[in-house]
Amino acid sequence: MPPDYARLIGAETWAFIHETESWYPPETATCPIERQRGIYDAMCRAFHHGRPSGVAVEDRMIAGVPCRIYSPAKARGRATVVYFHGGGFVVGGLDSHDDVCAEICAGTGLGVVSADYRLAPEHTHPAAFDDAMAVAQEVGMPGPILLAGDSAGGNLAAAVAHRSRGGAVQVLGQVLIYPVLGGDRSRGSYITHARAPMLTRADVEYYAAIRHPGGAEPVGDPTTAPLEDTDFGSLPPTVAIAAECDPLADDAQDYAARIIAAGGKALARTDAGLVHGHLRARHRDPRAGAAFARVILAIGSLAQGVSPDRIPDMNQRSET
């Protein structure tokens, strides 16, 4: 029996869903790529909340990748957050998550670097990963970094964390927001929430196929599916945050569990009643706003060396 989304999802979140669909209809993934990007960019502009005062912004190339650097009015730590935007590896860029990154900068007092990695289908895997890795390495050489990202960006953050083990870059932690990590799409949340609002299992399969030449997904490659790694040891402290009404929900839980089983430090949280993409609802929906406040808290806490399981208000599941 499918979930009762009328009961699970609150009125404010439904209002966000309907407004999103007025800009980005569910059938958008069937449109030509440039049309998809135009629709997505227009939606992101409609939800853009502006940057907090005091955040300085500069666009420049880092390791050959266009990036946007956010600097706080008053720094509260040496670490830099390297952020990878969501968008199914197909849409999004420096503008789509501009206000999110600016608010992370202001809320944590940390510098933030947003990477405009190459997109599919023009640039298939490993192009996005190579760009993400190159930016993280260059930013991380002068000082420590934290990795963060949402959806596809969460995938890239985790993949960079796996590849960075034993390297010269000090990764203090990673915060993954409703990440797609390559979980088994034949079970669990992929089935329960196969037709969830905002993201369906069919959407996930579309974006997975378009990322790879000929649609053939590699097997056992943690640079494309971090959950397919065979070694989860020596990963940085991790906070993986899922939305309940999302086919990807189990990926965050499974990923944190594997890190813990390997002796690492990780915490998974599932935010009840929320949907994929709720970052854009943070100023419209109190539940989404609280979830974003916890993202800020998690990033700031990991930067200070706080263990994931000791971050306050990050218990594994929110109240319904």
N, C-alpha and C positions, 0 to 999 in steps of 0.2 A: 504494500500500500504506500503510495507516495506521501511525502511529508505534507502536513497541513500548514502551508506557508502563510495562510491567512491568520493562523494563530501564532506561529513562530516569529513572524516578522511584524514589528511595531508600525504604527501609523506614520511616524516620521521617516522610517526607512522606506516604507512603501512610497511615500511622496518623493523621496530621492530616486527610487527605481523608476517611477513614472516620468520624472523630469529627465533622467538620463536617457530613457528610451525615446523621449521626444526629440532628442538630439542624435542619439546613436541607436537606431532601431535594431531589434534582435537579428534581422536578416543582413546586417551590415557586412558580416564576414563573407557573404556571397558576392559582394561588389568587387569591381577591379581594385587593385591595391592602392592606386593613387586616390581613388574615391574613398576607400576606407580611411586613408590617412587624413583626407580633408574633413571627413565627418568627425573623426576622433579629435582632430585639432580644434574644430569648432566647439565641440562639447567641452573640451578642457578649458577653452577660453571662457565659456559660459560659467564654469564653476570656479575659475581663478579668483582667489580671495585677496590677492595683493600681498606684497611682502611686508613683514613687520618693520617698523622704523628702526634704523640703526644698523641694518644688515647691508654691508657693502657687497657688490656683485661685480664680477669681472669674467668675461668670456675669453678663453685662450686655449691653445692647443697643448695637450699633455700627451707625450708619447705618440704624437701623430693623430690623436683623437680629439675632436672638438669637446671642450668641457666648459662648465660654468662653475666658478669658484665663489662661495659665499663665506664672508668673514663676519664674525659677530662684533658688535660694538665693544664688548668686554669679554675677552677670552677666559674660559674657565677650565682650560686644560690644553695639553700639547697635542693630543690626538686629533686626527682629521677623519671625518666620516666620508667614505667613498660610497656614493649612492648610485644604484642602477635602477632606472625607471622600468615600470611594467609596460605592457602593450603587446603581449604574445610574440615578441621578437619581430613584429611587423609594423607596429605603429608606435608613436610617442617620440619624445626627444627632450631637448633642454627646456622647452616651454611647457610641455605637458605636465611636468611635476615641479615647475619653478617655485610655486608658492609652498608646496610641501617641503622642499629642500630649504627654503628660506626660513620656514617655521621650525624645522629641525635645528638649524643653525642658531636661531634666536632662543629656542627653548633649552638647548643643551649648552650653549656658550662655546660650541666647537665649530671649527671650520668644516665646511662641507664641499665636496667636489662631486658634481653630477656629470656622468660620462655619457656622451651622445654616441653610443656604440653603433656599428653598422647593422642594418636591418635586412631581414629576409623579405621576399625571396631573391632580391638582387644579390644579397650577400648571405650565403647559407653557412651553416655551422662548419668550421669553428670561428667564423669571423667575429661574431658578437663576443664570444668568450675570449678570443685573442685580444680584442680591444679592451675588454674589462680587465684582463690580466695585466696588460701593458700599463694601463692607467694606475691600477693598484700598486704595481711595482714601483713606478716612478714617484707617485705620491708618498709611498711608504719608505723610500730610501732615507729621507731626512729625519723621519720620526714615525711613531706608531700610528696605525690606522684602525678604524672600525669599518666593517663591511655592512651595508644595508641595502635593501631593495624590496620592491613589491612585485608579486606575481612572477613574470619572466625575469624581472630584476632580482628577485629573491633566488631564482635558479642561478643566475650569474654570480651573485655574492657567494653562495655556497660553493659553486664550482671553483671560484678563485680561492676560497678558504682551503679546499682540499688540495689544490695544486700548490699553495703557498707553504705547506708544511715543510719544515726543515730549511726554508729559504732565509734570505737576509731580511725580509720585511717582517716587522713585528705586528701581528694582527691581534688586537686586544679582545676582539669579539665580533659577533655577527648578529644582526637583527633581521629576521626574514618575515615579511608581511604577506600573508596568504600566498606562500610561495608554491610554484610548480616545480617539484623535485624529481619527477619521473616515477611516481608510484604506480602500482598495479591498477590499471583502469578497468579491470574486470571485477573489482570487489569494493567493499566498504563504501566510503563517501562518494566514490565515482558512480556507484549504482544508486545509492540512496538519494543523492542530490544530482542525478544525471540531467534533470530538467530544471535546475534551480534558476531563479531570476538572476540576471546579469552575466552568468557564465554557465554553459551546459557542458556535459561530457563531450558532445559533438564539437563544440568550440575548441576544447582542449585538444582533441584529436586533429582538428584542422590546423591549429597552430603548431602542433608537434610535427605534422607531416610537412608543412611549408618550410620549416626550418632546415630540412635536410634534402640534399639533392635527390630527386626522384621520389621523395616522400619516404625513403627507407631510413627508419630510425636505427642508429647503431645500438648494439647490445653491449652492456658492460662498460660503458664509457661515462665516467663520472663528470666529465666536462660538459656533457649534455644532460645527464640524469644523475645528480649526486647520490640518490638513493641506490643506485646500482654499483656504487663503490663496494669493494670487499673489505676496506679498512676504514673504520671510523675513529681510530685512535688519533691522539695529538691534534684534534681540531680545537679551534678557539672556543671559549665560552659562548654559548648560543642561546638566543631566545627566538623561538619559532612561533608565530602568531597566526592562527587560523580563524576564518569566519565560519560559523556553524553551517549556514545555508550556501555551501560552496562545494562543488565536486572535489576540490583540492584539499578539503579539510584534513583528511587523514595524512597527507604528505608531511605536514608540520609535526603531527604527533609521532609518526613513524620515524622521522628523521631525528628528533630529539631523543627518542627511546634508543636508537642505535648508538648515538653518541654516549649516552649514559651507560649502556651495556658495555661499551668499549673503555669505560673508566673516565670519561670526560664529564664536563659540566654543561648541562643544557636544561632548558625549561620549555615546555610547549603550553600554549594557552589557546583555548577555543572561545571566541567571543560569541555568546549566544545571540541569536536573532539577526546577526549581521550577514552581509552578502559580499561577494567578491567586488572589489573596487570601492569599498566604503571609505577609503581615504578622502575621496572628493566630497563625502557627506559630513566631514568633521565639523563644519560650521553650521550645519542644518539639522543634524540629528544628534541629540545628546548622547545616545549610546555610541555612535561613531566618534563623537568628540572625546568621550572617555577612553575609547580604544586608542585614539591617536595620542592622547596624553600618556598612555602607558608605553607607546612606542618611544616617545621622548624620554620617559623615565628609564626605559630599558637601555637606550643608547647612552644616556648620561651615566647610568650606573655601571655599565660595562667599561666605559672609559675610565671610571674611577677604581676599577678592579673589584667591583662587587660581584660575587658569585650569582649566577642566574637564579638559583633557588633562594637567595636572600634578598632579592629585589622586592620591596613591599608592593602590595596590590597586584601581584602577578601570579596569583593562584591559578591553577590549571584551567578553570572554566569559570566564566562570569555567571552571574545570576540571570535567570530568565525573567 
